[in-house]
Amino acid sequence: MWESLGFASPQMRGIDERAEQFISRFRAEMEFQEKIARLL
């Protein structure tokens, strides 16, 4: 995504990786809460 805007710098890549980690952690948390909600 950033490459097309010309932001393909190592710094932007680092931010992108952190965002990916945050999103995947957030999704895992949501799935976990959904499982708990079904059990309750």
Secondary structure, DSSP 8 states (H G I E B T S, - for coil): -HHHHT--SHHHHHHHHHHHHHHHHHHHHHHHHHHHHHH-
